[in-house]
Amino acid sequence: MLPTHALSGMALALPLVAVAPELAPVGFVAGLLGGIVPDLDMYAGHRKTLHFPVYYSALAIPASVVAFLAPTAATVAVALFLLGAALHCLTDVFGSGLELRPWEGTSDRAVYDHYRGTWIAPRRAVAYDGSPGDLLLSVALAVPLVLVLEGVLQWLVVAVVVVGVVYTLLRRVLADLATVAVDLLPARVLPYVPERYLEDLEDEPSLATAGR
């Protein structure tokens, strides 16, 4: 889930606290943004439009080398952003597939690999986004962040965890609410609705066809 991605991006900046504390704040913010940005494609080609598991990783390596050799606010920000985005895309592979109810395990699409032009299959090490295991991972990432951060960033981490808790509690309910909302949409709007939200329309051929 997005809270886990956000916290994992921030956690990448933890070493800066020891080696370059003056650059740590920009590193935490850049890692946070890198962890979030790929999911801005949530309703426009999710896990494809802004997910680049190969390219983010390829760019993150030289950016990290530059940041190590010439550590400035700018080089650290670029490196942590790319590392956060790369980690987001790679960890999505170890989650569930791209489907409305990922606990059913029916999708073979985790993340799109633009380099190879194909979808990477989900490994399901984490059952699904918003699962108890996902929440546990978020909490584990948050603990060291809360211990080293202060002020706004510390409270931001706490807020992200709270969002994760609420999302986990409502995860399955949200899937049902999504189908109810789609049922209320006029047929002319369905072609613009992400395909995973149309799963429950398969028994209604006219609507399902309109949405595809």
C-alpha positions as CSV (number, residue, x, y, z in Angstrom):
1,M,0.0,0.0,0.0
2,L,1.1,3.6,-0.5
3,P,2.0,4.2,3.2
4,T,4.4,1.3,3.0
5,H,6.0,2.7,-0.1
6,A,6.3,6.1,1.4
7,L,7.9,4.8,4.6
8,S,10.3,2.5,2.7
9,G,11.4,5.5,0.6
10,M,12.1,7.5,3.7
11,A,13.9,4.6,5.3
12,L,16.5,4.7,2.5
13,A,17.7,8.0,3.9
14,L,18.4,6.7,7.4
15,P,22.2,6.2,6.8
16,L,22.4,10.0,6.2
17,V,21.6,10.6,9.9
18,A,25.0,9.1,10.8
19,V,27.2,10.1,7.8
20,A,25.7,13.4,6.7
21,P,23.1,14.7,9.1
22,E,22.9,18.1,7.4
23,L,21.6,16.3,4.3
24,A,19.3,13.9,6.1
25,P,16.1,16.2,5.9
26,V,16.3,16.6,2.1
27,G,17.0,12.9,1.8
28,F,14.0,11.9,3.8
29,V,11.7,14.2,1.8
30,A,13.2,13.0,-1.5
31,G,12.8,9.3,-0.5
32,L,9.2,10.0,0.5
33,L,8.4,11.6,-2.8
34,G,10.1,8.8,-4.7
35,G,8.1,6.2,-2.8
36,I,4.9,8.0,-3.7
37,V,5.2,9.2,-7.2
38,P,4.9,5.9,-9.1
39,D,1.4,5.4,-7.6
40,L,0.2,8.7,-9.1
41,D,-0.9,6.5,-12.1
42,M,-3.5,4.8,-9.8
43,Y,-6.3,5.7,-12.2
44,A,-4.4,6.0,-15.5
45,G,-2.6,2.8,-16.4
46,H,-1.8,1.7,-12.8
47,R,1.6,0.1,-12.4
48,K,2.5,0.9,-15.9
49,T,2.3,4.6,-16.7
50,L,4.6,5.7,-13.9
51,H,6.1,2.4,-12.9
52,F,9.6,1.7,-14.4
53,P,11.2,-1.1,-12.4
54,V,14.2,-1.3,-14.8
55,Y,14.7,2.4,-15.7
56,Y,14.4,3.8,-12.2
57,S,16.9,1.3,-11.0
58,A,19.3,2.0,-13.9
59,L,19.2,5.7,-13.2
60,A,19.4,5.3,-9.4
61,I,22.8,3.6,-9.6
62,P,24.8,6.4,-11.2
63,A,22.8,9.0,-9.3
64,S,23.8,7.3,-6.0
65,V,27.5,7.2,-7.1
66,V,27.4,10.9,-7.9
67,A,25.7,11.6,-4.5
68,F,28.4,9.6,-2.7
69,L,31.3,11.3,-4.5
70,A,29.8,14.8,-4.4
71,P,27.2,15.0,-1.7
72,T,25.0,18.1,-2.0
73,A,21.4,18.7,-1.3
74,A,20.7,18.4,-5.1
75,T,22.6,15.2,-5.7
76,V,21.3,13.5,-2.6
77,A,17.7,14.5,-3.5
78,V,17.9,13.1,-7.0
79,A,19.5,9.9,-5.8
80,L,17.0,9.3,-3.0
81,F,14.1,10.1,-5.2
82,L,15.2,7.6,-7.8
83,L,16.0,5.0,-5.2
84,G,12.6,5.4,-3.6
85,A,10.8,5.1,-7.0
86,A,12.9,2.1,-7.9
87,L,12.2,0.4,-4.6
88,H,8.5,1.1,-5.0
89,C,8.4,-0.6,-8.4
90,L,10.5,-3.6,-7.3
91,T,8.6,-4.3,-4.1
92,D,5.3,-4.2,-6.1
93,V,6.5,-7.3,-7.7
94,F,6.6,-9.1,-4.4
95,G,3.0,-8.1,-3.6
96,S,-0.2,-9.1,-5.3
97,G,-1.5,-8.7,-8.8
98,L,-3.4,-5.8,-10.4
99,E,-6.9,-6.6,-9.5
100,L,-9.8,-5.2,-7.4
101,R,-9.7,-8.0,-4.8
102,P,-6.0,-9.1,-4.8
103,W,-6.6,-11.6,-2.0
104,E,-8.3,-13.8,-4.6
105,G,-5.0,-14.1,-6.5
106,T,-6.5,-14.1,-10.0
107,S,-4.2,-11.6,-11.7
108,D,-0.8,-12.4,-13.3
109,R,0.1,-8.7,-13.6
110,A,2.2,-7.0,-10.9
111,V,4.3,-4.3,-12.6
112,Y,4.8,-3.5,-16.3
113,D,8.4,-3.9,-17.5
114,H,8.8,-1.2,-20.2
115,Y,12.3,-2.5,-21.0
116,R,11.1,-6.0,-22.0
117,G,7.6,-4.9,-23.0
118,T,5.8,-7.3,-20.7
119,W,4.1,-7.6,-17.3
120,I,6.0,-9.1,-14.4
121,A,4.0,-11.7,-12.5
122,P,3.3,-11.1,-8.8
123,R,5.3,-13.1,-6.3
124,R,2.8,-12.5,-3.4
125,A,5.4,-12.5,-0.6
126,V,3.0,-9.8,0.8
127,A,-0.5,-11.2,0.3
128,Y,-2.0,-7.9,-1.0
129,D,-1.9,-4.2,-0.4
130,G,-3.5,-3.4,2.9
131,S,-3.1,-6.9,4.3
132,P,-2.0,-7.4,7.9
133,G,1.4,-8.3,6.7
134,D,1.6,-5.1,4.7
135,L,0.7,-3.1,7.8
136,L,3.3,-4.9,9.9
137,L,5.9,-4.0,7.3
138,S,4.8,-0.3,7.5
139,V,5.1,-0.3,11.3
140,A,8.5,-1.9,11.2
141,L,9.7,0.8,8.8
142,A,8.2,3.5,10.9
143,V,9.8,2.6,14.2
144,P,13.4,3.7,13.3
145,L,12.1,6.7,11.5
146,V,10.1,7.9,14.5
147,L,13.2,7.3,16.7
148,V,15.5,9.5,14.7
149,L,13.2,12.1,13.3
150,E,11.9,15.2,15.0
151,G,9.2,17.8,14.4
152,V,7.2,17.8,11.2
153,L,8.8,14.7,9.7
154,Q,8.3,12.7,12.8
155,W,4.6,13.6,12.9
156,L,4.4,12.9,9.2
157,V,5.6,9.3,9.8
158,V,3.0,8.9,12.5
159,A,0.3,10.2,10.2
160,V,1.3,7.8,7.4
161,V,1.1,4.9,9.8
162,V,-2.4,6.0,10.9
163,V,-3.5,6.1,7.3
164,G,-2.1,2.6,6.8
165,V,-4.0,1.3,9.8
166,V,-7.3,2.8,8.5
167,Y,-6.7,1.5,5.0
168,T,-6.0,-2.0,6.3
169,L,-9.2,-2.0,8.4
170,L,-11.2,-0.8,5.4
171,R,-9.4,-2.6,2.6
172,R,-12.0,-5.2,1.8
173,V,-14.9,-2.9,2.3
174,L,-13.4,-0.4,-0.1
175,A,-13.3,-3.0,-2.8
176,D,-17.0,-3.6,-2.4
177,L,-17.8,0.1,-2.3
178,A,-15.9,0.6,-5.5
179,T,-18.1,-1.9,-7.3
180,V,-21.2,-0.2,-5.9
181,A,-19.9,3.2,-7.2
182,V,-19.2,1.8,-10.6
183,D,-22.7,0.3,-10.8
184,L,-24.0,3.9,-10.4
185,L,-22.0,5.3,-13.2
186,P,-23.6,5.9,-16.7
187,A,-22.4,3.6,-19.4
188,R,-20.7,6.4,-21.3
189,V,-18.3,6.9,-18.5
190,L,-17.2,3.2,-18.1
191,P,-14.6,3.3,-20.9
192,Y,-12.6,5.6,-18.7
193,V,-12.8,3.5,-15.6
194,P,-9.8,1.2,-14.8
195,E,-10.5,-2.3,-15.9
196,R,-10.1,-3.8,-12.4
197,Y,-13.1,-1.9,-11.2
198,L,-15.2,-3.6,-13.9
199,E,-14.6,-7.1,-12.7
200,D,-18.1,-7.4,-11.2
201,L,-19.7,-6.3,-14.5
202,E,-18.7,-9.5,-16.2
203,D,-22.1,-11.0,-15.6
204,E,-23.7,-7.9,-17.3
205,P,-22.3,-8.1,-20.9
206,S,-23.6,-4.8,-22.1
207,L,-22.0,-2.8,-19.3
208,A,-18.8,-4.9,-19.3
209,T,-18.4,-4.3,-23.0
210,A,-19.0,-0.6,-22.6
211,G,-16.3,-0.4,-20.0
212,R,-13.7,-2.1,-22.1
